[in-house]
Amino acid sequence: MKKHLLLLVFSLMPYLALYAQLKREWEQYLFDLSTIENMESSSWQSYYDLLYDLEENPMNINAASREDLEQLPFLSAQDVESIQEYIYKYGPFKTLGELVLLENIDYNKRKLLFYFTYAGEVREKHYPEFSNILKYGKYTVLASGKVPFYTRKGDREKYLGYKYKHSIRYDYSYSDYMRWGIVGAQDAGEPFFAGKNACGYDYYSFYFLIRNCGRLKSLAIGKYKLKFGLGLVMNKSLNFGKLSTLSSMNSMSNNIRPHTSSMDVNSLQGAAATVNLLKGLDVSAFVSYGKIDGTLDADGNVSSIVTSDYHRTPLELSKKNNTSQFVTGGNINFKCKGFHIGGTIVYTNFNRNLTPNKSATYRKYYAEGKDFFNASINYGYICHKLSFSGETAVDKDRNIATLHTLDYRVNERMDLFAVHRFYDYRYNALFSEAFSDGGTVKNESGAYIGMNYKLRKHLLLSAYADFSYFAWPKYQISVASHSIDNFLKIVYTPQHYVLSAQYRLKLRQADNEDKTDLISKIEHRARVSIALQLDSMLTTKTQLDAAYCSYKSNSKGWMLSQSVSCQWLPTVNVGASLSYFDTDDYNSRLYHYERGLLYAFSSPSFYGQGIRASLITNCSKIRNILIIGKLGVSKYFDRHVIGSSYQQINHSSATDLELQLRWKF
């Protein structure tokens, strides 16, 4: 009876949205990428922050530099080349509709570009007067909070603070010339105006950024993010995975960005700058000093660096800021007629020794000591048909990591891609993040091939195959091993609906039950979805996910999801989503995207049997003020306890209310 009722609700939901309109469609694009990769990676939240910032402050496509356009993950190096070549030949875009004249910019890319760019006038380049900056800048205050209608075990027994999560953000921006702001954030369970948090929030961040001031291309003070080359030495910004590689291949832009997130991971603290010395020659330098969390051993050494960013219990709070970290370095980069070459150096010093526990074989070559040094050279060539990029890096012990990418445009319908990487199992770089199957720039060699093929005008096929070899043992793998990853996706985009289907097969070796031999862990994942746009105000999406995992035992699962959004009044938008999931265990878990608050990428995972429902409303009735509320409910049919340890909820359901207020002036 329960399943029949759910099926009835799913069948009726498309017709309940009489005035539906899906907001921020690029969020779905991000979800599609992230579910192919590791959803737990903090990079996806950073990725979301970047795209939301770009939507709030779109760039003038006529004045945007190559580095600006390369921030957009759905644009390849050839796409950027085509846009800039068009402007050089025919002058500035009058409207973004002219993008249809560029053969390689397909319907989906054009649609996404409308969120992040506009066709504006190209004015003489000079830094605006300070009085104009103060007069015409945009100020934003954003306050967010989360109220759980349940009590966790930690709320009763161990957490030092109350169960509510909240944050506040004050941000100022003037075009792409200046930006600064302050962020304060508090996770549930952390003390507020108490103990080590006597100044209020558990986390504070200040950021200040100047761009395009003469030869000074960028200057960041406070919290910031960096990326040089392909990320083998320094990437505290973004890392695009296997699926996004099919569109963002060979993105070599160096960038300095303010750290605007309410999470303290993947950031540096101090100052960083890029200066253009000569035409095509940029020099960057940075210095950072800050406190980090560490787990200390009996001798006061750091056995592991803690990145969870939680300070809820006495033990977690004792690790807060107990270790200092000094980082400095720089990059030099030269571009000329499609060729580019550069070099990066990074030096890191800790006030305590890193002494990881090496009792397990796979930890034998973990980073240890106080001082670390890395250097790399990066190189490449970009033209209309071909782009090639590479980076080769060494650490202080002369261990090597190297990564090369190739993108060849066969014709206007087909792109071919290839990636080769070799990361020595002894290589250590504390701030590296690059293309990999194992999640780190260490202990991996592999080859990746992929393609995008336009079968017809509205029919796109994407596929890749990736083979990886791990020369040293890994977690739950006692000897050398390999993995094979295959992916296929087809998308049909006529005028009024989008139909897509994708399938992924991944084979990875792991220890058997007795740890005497390796056996295959085989994972199948598939998705079919259809998004309908019945008129200018009605859009709805239905999606079916399925998973099957074979390792020691078999595990399978499926999820049916439906989402709609209603423009109830001119100033009120209401959205809803409902999902039913049924999986055997955690191995066949499934992910569900749902609209969240601003600066919040929401994609929870589910396993077992149950439903997930959410309702979100945006109200902008008062001028310059936006109020958002979201109610989310998770109900399980196969258990009476949710979560574990201090996060345990002694109930079969959990309900949260999230609230947000944004004031622009």
SVG drawing of the C-alpha trace seen along z (x, -y; Angstrom):
<svg xmlns="http://www.w3.org/2000/svg" viewBox="-2 -60 68 76">
<polyline fill="none" stroke="black" stroke-width="0.4" points="0.0,0.0 2.9,-2.3 4.6,-1.9 1.4,-2.3 0.7,-5.6 4.3,-6.8 3.9,-6.0 0.6,-7.9 2.3,-11.0 5.2,-10.8 2.7,-10.6 0.8,-13.6 3.6,-15.9 4.3,-17.2 0.7,-18.4 0.8,-20.1 3.3,-22.6 1.0,-24.9 3.6,-27.7 6.9,-26.0 10.3,-27.5 13.6,-25.8 16.1,-28.2 19.9,-28.1 20.0,-25.2 23.8,-25.2 23.4,-23.5 22.1,-20.4 25.1,-20.6 27.4,-20.6 25.4,-17.7 25.9,-15.6 29.6,-16.2 30.0,-15.6 28.0,-12.3 30.5,-10.8 33.3,-11.9 33.6,-11.9 30.6,-13.7 32.4,-13.9 35.2,-16.1 35.2,-19.7 36.1,-20.8 32.5,-20.7 31.5,-23.2 34.3,-25.5 33.2,-24.8 29.7,-25.9 30.9,-29.0 32.8,-30.1 29.9,-29.6 27.4,-31.3 29.8,-34.3 30.1,-34.4 26.3,-34.3 26.0,-37.2 28.8,-39.1 28.7,-38.0 31.7,-38.9 31.6,-41.0 32.4,-38.4 33.8,-41.2 36.4,-42.3 37.0,-38.9 40.6,-37.6 41.5,-34.0 42.0,-33.4 38.5,-34.8 36.8,-32.5 38.8,-29.4 37.2,-29.7 34.0,-28.3 34.4,-24.5 32.1,-23.8 34.4,-25.7 37.4,-23.9 40.6,-25.6 39.3,-25.6 36.0,-27.2 37.8,-30.1 40.0,-30.4 37.0,-30.5 35.3,-33.2 38.3,-35.4 39.1,-34.8 35.5,-35.8 35.9,-39.1 39.2,-39.8 37.8,-39.2 34.3,-40.6 34.4,-42.9 32.5,-42.7 29.4,-40.6 26.3,-42.8 24.2,-40.1 25.0,-36.6 22.7,-35.3 25.7,-35.7 27.3,-32.6 25.1,-30.5 27.6,-31.5 30.4,-29.6 30.1,-26.0 31.8,-24.5 29.7,-26.4 26.7,-24.0 23.2,-24.6 24.1,-23.5 27.2,-25.7 25.3,-28.7 22.6,-28.2 25.1,-28.1 27.0,-31.1 23.9,-33.2 24.2,-32.7 27.8,-33.9 28.4,-36.4 26.9,-39.4 27.7,-41.3 28.8,-44.7 30.7,-47.7 34.5,-47.5 35.8,-50.6 39.3,-52.0 41.2,-50.0 41.9,-52.2 41.4,-51.6 38.2,-53.5 38.5,-56.3 38.1,-55.5 35.1,-57.8 33.3,-55.8 34.2,-52.5 32.6,-53.7 29.6,-55.2 28.7,-52.4 29.8,-49.3 27.4,-46.6 27.0,-45.7 25.5,-42.4 24.6,-41.0 23.7,-37.3 22.5,-35.6 21.8,-31.8 20.6,-29.4 19.6,-25.7 17.1,-24.5 17.0,-20.7 13.7,-19.3 15.5,-16.4 18.1,-15.8 21.4,-14.0 23.2,-11.9 26.0,-14.5 23.5,-17.3 22.6,-15.4 25.9,-14.1 29.0,-15.7 28.6,-18.7 29.7,-22.0 27.2,-24.2 23.6,-24.2 22.3,-22.2 21.7,-25.2 24.0,-26.0 24.3,-29.6 26.5,-32.0 26.8,-35.6 28.5,-37.1 29.2,-40.8 30.4,-41.3 31.3,-44.3 32.1,-44.2 32.7,-46.7 32.6,-45.0 35.7,-42.8 38.0,-45.5 37.6,-45.2 36.0,-42.8 36.2,-42.4 34.2,-40.8 33.9,-39.1 32.5,-35.6 31.5,-34.2 30.3,-30.6 29.2,-28.2 28.5,-24.5 25.9,-22.7 27.3,-21.7 30.1,-24.2 30.3,-26.7 29.2,-30.3 30.7,-33.2 32.1,-30.5 35.4,-28.7 37.9,-29.0 35.1,-30.8 34.9,-33.7 34.8,-36.1 31.6,-34.5 31.8,-32.3 34.0,-29.3 35.3,-30.4 36.0,-33.8 37.4,-34.8 38.4,-38.1 39.2,-38.6 40.2,-41.5 40.9,-41.4 42.0,-44.0 42.1,-43.1 43.1,-44.8 45.0,-47.7 47.5,-48.5 50.2,-45.9 48.8,-44.5 46.5,-41.7 45.4,-40.6 46.2,-41.2 44.6,-39.2 44.9,-39.9 43.4,-37.7 42.0,-34.3 42.6,-33.3 42.9,-30.3 45.6,-29.6 46.1,-27.4 49.2,-27.1 49.6,-24.9 47.8,-21.6 47.8,-21.5 50.7,-19.0 52.4,-21.5 49.7,-24.1 46.0,-23.8 43.9,-25.2 41.2,-26.3 39.3,-23.7 39.9,-20.3 37.8,-19.1 37.2,-15.3 36.9,-12.8 33.6,-13.9 34.3,-17.6 37.6,-16.8 35.6,-16.3 34.9,-20.0 37.6,-21.7 40.6,-19.9 43.9,-21.9 42.7,-24.7 46.2,-26.0 45.1,-29.4 46.8,-30.5 44.4,-32.2 44.2,-34.0 40.7,-34.0 39.3,-35.3 38.2,-32.5 34.5,-33.4 33.4,-30.1 32.1,-29.4 34.4,-26.4 38.1,-26.8 39.4,-24.0 41.5,-24.6 42.6,-28.1 45.7,-30.1 46.0,-33.2 48.3,-36.1 48.9,-37.8 49.2,-36.8 49.8,-38.9 50.2,-38.5 52.0,-41.2 52.3,-41.5 56.0,-42.4 56.0,-42.3 53.5,-41.3 52.7,-37.7 54.9,-37.4 53.2,-37.1 54.9,-36.7 53.1,-35.6 54.2,-35.4 52.5,-34.5 53.1,-34.2 50.8,-32.5 50.9,-32.0 48.1,-30.5 47.0,-28.0 45.7,-24.6 44.2,-21.6 46.3,-18.6 46.1,-15.3 49.2,-15.3 51.0,-12.3 52.6,-11.8 55.8,-13.8 53.8,-16.7 54.3,-15.9 51.5,-16.0 50.3,-12.5 47.7,-13.8 46.3,-17.1 42.6,-17.5 40.5,-19.0 37.0,-18.2 36.6,-21.8 34.5,-20.6 35.0,-21.8 32.0,-20.4 33.5,-18.2 36.4,-18.8 38.6,-16.5 37.8,-18.3 38.3,-21.7 41.6,-20.7 42.9,-20.2 41.8,-23.7 44.7,-25.8 47.3,-23.8 49.8,-23.9 51.1,-26.7 51.9,-26.5 54.1,-28.9 53.9,-28.7 55.5,-30.8 56.4,-30.5 55.7,-31.8 55.1,-31.2 56.3,-32.6 54.3,-32.1 55.0,-33.2 52.5,-33.0 53.2,-33.7 51.3,-32.8 49.5,-29.8 52.6,-28.5 52.9,-28.8 55.6,-27.8 56.0,-28.4 57.5,-27.3 56.2,-27.0 58.0,-26.7 56.4,-26.2 58.1,-26.0 56.2,-24.9 57.3,-24.9 55.4,-23.6 56.2,-24.5 55.8,-20.8 57.1,-17.7 54.6,-15.7 55.0,-12.1 52.2,-10.0 51.5,-6.5 53.2,-4.2 52.2,-0.9 50.1,-0.1 52.1,0.5 50.1,-1.9 51.2,-4.8 54.9,-4.1 55.6,-7.1 53.2,-9.6 54.7,-13.1 56.8,-13.6 59.1,-16.3 58.9,-20.0 60.1,-21.4 58.8,-20.6 59.7,-21.9 58.2,-21.3 59.0,-22.7 57.5,-22.2 57.5,-23.3 54.4,-23.6 54.1,-23.9 51.6,-23.6 50.2,-24.8 46.7,-25.9 45.3,-26.5 41.9,-26.2 42.1,-22.4 44.6,-21.2 45.5,-21.9 48.2,-20.3 49.3,-20.9 51.7,-19.3 53.3,-19.7 56.2,-17.9 57.0,-18.3 59.5,-17.1 59.5,-17.1 62.4,-17.7 63.5,-14.0 63.4,-14.3 60.4,-12.1 58.5,-12.9 54.9,-13.5 53.9,-14.3 50.6,-14.9 49.9,-15.5 46.6,-16.3 45.7,-16.4 42.5,-17.7 42.0,-17.4 39.0,-18.7 38.5,-16.3 35.7,-18.4 32.7,-20.5 31.0,-17.3 33.8,-15.4 36.3,-16.2 38.9,-13.6 40.7,-13.8 43.6,-12.0 45.3,-12.2 48.4,-10.5 49.7,-10.7 52.5,-9.2 52.6,-10.0 55.4,-8.3 54.2,-6.5 56.9,-8.4 55.9,-11.9 54.6,-14.3 53.0,-17.7 50.9,-19.1 48.8,-21.5 48.5,-19.4 45.2,-18.4 44.9,-17.2 43.4,-14.6 43.4,-11.2 41.4,-8.1 42.7,-7.6 41.9,-11.1 45.5,-12.2 48.6,-13.1 50.5,-10.1 50.9,-6.4 49.2,-6.3 49.9,-6.0 47.2,-5.8 45.8,-6.6 42.5,-8.2 40.8,-8.6 37.4,-10.3 35.3,-12.0 32.4,-14.2 30.5,-13.4 27.5,-15.3 25.4,-12.6 22.8,-15.1 22.0,-18.7 20.4,-18.1 22.0,-14.7 25.4,-14.6 27.3,-11.5 30.0,-11.7 32.2,-8.8 35.5,-8.0 37.6,-5.0 40.3,-5.3 42.9,-2.7 44.8,-3.3 47.7,-1.3 48.7,-1.7 52.3,-0.5 52.1,-0.6 49.4,0.7 46.4,-1.5 43.8,-1.5 42.1,2.0 44.5,3.1 47.6,4.9 49.6,5.1 49.8,3.3 46.5,3.1 44.6,1.5 41.2,0.1 39.2,-0.4 36.6,-3.1 34.2,-3.4 31.5,-6.0 28.9,-6.7 26.3,-9.5 23.9,-10.6 21.9,-13.8 19.0,-14.8 18.1,-18.5 15.2,-19.5 13.4,-22.8 11.0,-21.9 12.7,-19.0 16.0,-17.4 16.3,-13.6 19.5,-12.1 20.8,-8.6 24.2,-7.6 26.0,-4.5 29.2,-3.9 31.1,-0.7 34.0,-0.8 36.2,2.2 38.6,1.8 40.8,4.5 40.6,4.8 41.5,7.3 39.4,10.4 37.9,11.3 41.1,13.0 43.5,10.4 45.3,13.2 44.4,12.1 42.8,9.4 39.3,9.7 37.4,7.3 35.0,4.7 32.6,4.1 30.2,1.1 27.5,0.4 25.6,-3.0 22.9,-4.2 20.6,-7.2 17.8,-8.2 16.1,-11.6 13.7,-13.8 13.2,-17.6 10.1,-19.1 9.4,-22.7 5.7,-22.7 5.5,-26.5 7.5,-29.6 6.7,-29.1 6.5,-25.3 9.5,-23.0 9.6,-19.6 12.1,-16.9 11.8,-13.1 14.9,-11.0 15.5,-7.3 18.9,-6.1 20.1,-2.6 23.2,-1.0 24.6,2.5 27.8,3.3 29.6,6.7 32.3,7.0 32.4,9.9 28.6,9.7 26.1,8.2 24.3,4.9 21.7,3.2 19.5,0.2 17.3,-2.3 15.8,-5.8 13.0,-7.6 13.0,-11.4 10.6,-14.1 11.1,-17.9 9.0,-20.9 9.1,-24.7 6.2,-27.1 6.2,-30.9 3.3,-31.3 3.4,-35.1 5.7,-37.6 7.8,-37.8 7.3,-34.3 8.8,-31.1 8.0,-27.7 9.9,-24.5 9.4,-20.9 11.2,-17.6 10.3,-14.0 12.4,-10.9 11.8,-7.2 14.9,-5.1 15.4,-1.4 19.0,0.0 20.5,3.0 23.3,1.2 25.8,-1.7 27.7,-0.2 24.7,-0.9 24.0,-4.3 22.5,-6.9 22.7,-10.7 19.9,-13.2 20.2,-16.8 17.8,-19.3 17.6,-23.1 19.3,-24.6 20.1,-28.0 22.4,-30.5 26.1,-29.3 24.9,-25.9 25.3,-22.9 22.8,-20.3 23.3,-16.7 22.7,-14.2 23.3,-10.4 20.8,-7.8 20.8,-4.1 18.2,-1.6 14.5,-2.2 12.7,-5.5 11.7,-8.8 13.3,-12.2 11.1,-15.3 11.9,-19.0 10.0,-22.3 11.8,-25.6 10.4,-29.1 12.0,-32.4 10.3,-35.6 11.5,-39.0 8.5,-41.2 10.5,-43.8 12.9,-45.7 16.5,-44.5 15.7,-41.8 15.4,-38.1 14.1,-35.6 14.6,-31.9 13.2,-29.0 13.7,-25.3 12.1,-22.4 13.6,-19.0 12.3,-15.6 14.0,-12.2 11.9,-9.2 13.3,-5.6 11.1,-2.5 13.8,0.0 15.3,-1.5 14.5,-3.3 17.9,-4.9 19.6,-7.4 23.3,-7.9 26.0,-6.7 28.2,-7.9 27.4,-11.4 25.4,-12.1 22.9,-9.4 19.2,-10.3 16.9,-7.9 14.1,-8.1 13.2,-6.9 12.8,-10.4 14.7,-13.7 13.4,-17.2 15.4,-20.3 14.4,-23.9 16.9,-26.2 16.4,-30.0 18.3,-32.7 18.1,-36.4 20.0,-38.4 20.0,-42.2 21.6,-44.1 22.2,-47.8"/>
</svg>
